[in-house]
């Protein structure tokens, strides 16, 4: 499977409903950077990496950052 799956879109929709649409680019940027770091640091040759855990972690980090402001 290539690209974003249906679960990724649903997770982004939920994050947008929770945070609003303005912080979503930050969520995607943080998730992409984190997932890319996992891919680059991974020693396995597995090509399929789930993006959902990165999105969930990025959403949590952005949500915590907005709570502290």
Backbone bond lengths (Angstrom), bond angles and torsions (degrees), N, CA, C in turn:
res aa  C-N    CA-C-N  psi(-1)  N-CA   C-N-CA  omega(-1)  CA-C   N-CA-C  phi
1 X - - - 1.443 - - 1.530 108.53 -
2 X 1.296 115.73 133.83 1.458 119.96 -179.68 1.517 110.18 -114.30
3 X 1.308 116.38 145.16 1.458 120.80 175.61 1.514 112.57 85.42
4 X 1.308 114.40 -167.05 1.458 120.75 179.55 1.520 110.11 -78.84
5 X 1.312 115.40 141.07 1.454 119.96 176.78 1.521 110.97 -92.64
6 X 1.313 115.60 179.29 1.453 120.60 179.92 1.517 112.72 -65.44
7 X 1.321 116.68 -34.15 1.461 120.11 178.60 1.517 112.35 -66.61
8 X 1.327 116.69 -35.63 1.466 120.44 177.66 1.526 110.83 -64.05
9 X 1.320 116.29 -41.84 1.466 120.49 178.86 1.524 110.86 -65.79
10 X 1.331 116.55 -39.62 1.466 119.81 178.31 1.523 111.08 -66.57
11 X 1.323 116.64 -38.94 1.459 120.08 178.07 1.525 111.15 -65.76
12 X 1.322 117.47 -40.25 1.466 120.75 175.62 1.524 111.39 -65.27
13 X 1.324 117.01 -38.11 1.465 120.30 177.48 1.524 110.74 -64.51
14 X 1.320 116.85 -40.92 1.462 120.18 177.79 1.525 110.90 -65.90
15 X 1.328 116.78 -40.74 1.467 120.09 177.53 1.519 110.39 -63.85
16 X 1.325 117.26 -39.24 1.456 120.61 177.62 1.514 112.24 -66.25
17 X 1.331 117.09 -37.13 1.461 120.37 177.37 1.521 110.91 -67.81
18 X 1.315 116.94 -33.20 1.460 121.42 -177.01 1.526 111.18 -81.08
19 X 1.333 117.15 -46.03 1.466 121.77 -173.59 1.520 113.98 -97.07
20 X 1.320 117.19 -21.90 1.459 120.76 -168.45 1.519 108.06 96.47
21 X 1.308 117.09 168.61 1.463 119.38 -174.58 1.529 112.82 -80.21
22 X 1.328 118.99 -22.61 1.463 121.31 -174.29 1.536 113.89 -61.48
23 X 1.328 120.81 -42.22 1.472 119.43 -179.45 1.525 115.00 -82.54
24 X 1.333 118.62 -3.08 1.467 119.65 -177.31 1.524 114.16 -60.69
25 X 1.339 120.18 -37.13 1.472 117.57 175.51 1.528 112.86 -60.51
26 X 1.329 117.32 -34.61 1.465 119.87 177.13 1.527 110.52 -67.80
27 X 1.328 116.89 -38.73 1.464 120.84 177.97 1.526 110.04 -61.37
28 X 1.323 116.76 -46.54 1.468 120.70 -179.08 1.525 110.49 -66.25
29 X 1.325 117.57 -40.24 1.466 121.02 179.55 1.523 111.37 -64.07
30 X 1.324 116.99 -46.88 1.463 120.59 179.84 1.528 110.47 -65.26
31 X 1.332 116.85 -41.95 1.470 120.33 179.41 1.521 111.20 -64.28
32 X 1.321 116.88 -40.98 1.468 120.36 179.45 1.518 111.22 -65.55
33 X 1.328 116.81 -44.38 1.464 120.33 179.60 1.525 110.94 -64.47
34 X 1.319 116.96 -42.55 1.460 120.34 179.52 1.513 112.83 -65.84
35 X 1.320 116.66 -43.39 1.464 120.22 179.11 1.521 111.07 -67.75
36 X 1.323 116.87 -37.47 1.461 120.12 176.21 1.525 110.81 -63.60
37 X 1.326 117.40 -40.37 1.465 120.60 177.18 1.525 110.93 -62.57
38 X 1.325 117.11 -40.73 1.468 120.45 178.10 1.522 110.42 -63.21
39 X 1.320 116.90 -41.86 1.468 120.73 179.65 1.524 110.48 -64.25
40 X 1.328 116.81 -45.02 1.464 120.13 -177.42 1.522 112.47 -69.82
41 X 1.330 117.51 -32.89 1.459 120.61 -178.91 1.525 112.85 -88.25
42 X 1.311 117.04 -10.48 1.456 120.96 -179.23 1.522 109.85 -72.99
43 X 1.307 114.92 136.74 1.460 119.48 179.27 1.528 111.80 -89.99
44 X 1.314 116.10 -12.54 1.467 118.24 -179.16 1.526 109.96 -79.69
45 X 1.286 115.35 156.19 1.466 121.36 -179.41 1.528 110.89 -95.18
46 X 1.316 115.89 15.14 1.464 120.32 -179.77 1.519 109.96 -65.78
47 X 1.296 116.85 132.98 1.463 120.71 -175.06 1.520 112.82 -93.23
48 X 1.323 118.15 -26.51 1.458 121.11 -177.67 1.525 109.87 -91.23
49 X 1.307 116.16 119.11 1.458 122.32 178.40 1.521 107.56 -122.59
50 X 1.314 116.88 131.27 1.463 120.95 178.80 1.527 109.80 -73.49
51 X 1.319 116.42 135.83 1.462 122.25 179.86 1.528 111.30 -93.76
52 X 1.326 117.37 -19.20 1.461 122.06 -177.44 1.519 114.54 -58.60
53 X 1.341 119.42 -46.68 1.463 118.75 178.33 1.529 112.99 -61.26
54 X 1.322 117.02 -36.51 1.464 119.96 175.82 1.516 111.82 -65.25
55 X 1.335 116.39 -40.71 1.465 120.28 176.91 1.522 111.12 -63.67
56 X 1.321 116.74 -43.26 1.461 120.26 -179.07 1.527 111.15 -63.77
57 X 1.324 116.82 -43.22 1.463 119.98 178.93 1.524 111.20 -66.71
58 X 1.313 117.44 -42.33 1.464 120.70 178.52 1.519 110.97 -63.92
59 X 1.332 116.99 -41.22 1.464 120.86 176.89 1.521 110.40 -59.75
60 X 1.331 117.02 -44.47 1.463 120.60 179.92 1.529 111.21 -63.55
61 X 1.323 117.25 -41.90 1.466 120.34 179.67 1.523 111.80 -64.86
62 X 1.329 116.74 -43.50 1.469 120.09 179.37 1.520 110.09 -67.21
63 X 1.319 117.63 -39.43 1.461 121.14 178.34 1.525 110.92 -63.04
64 X 1.328 117.36 -43.15 1.467 120.62 177.61 1.525 111.40 -65.51
65 X 1.317 117.28 -35.86 1.466 120.51 177.68 1.525 110.66 -65.44
66 X 1.327 117.33 -39.29 1.463 120.13 178.64 1.521 111.73 -72.82
67 X 1.324 118.10 -28.45 1.460 120.20 176.17 1.520 111.56 -67.54
68 X 1.316 116.43 -33.30 1.465 119.99 -177.00 1.522 112.78 -79.61
69 X 1.339 118.56 -8.38 1.469 120.07 179.42 1.498 111.83 -95.79
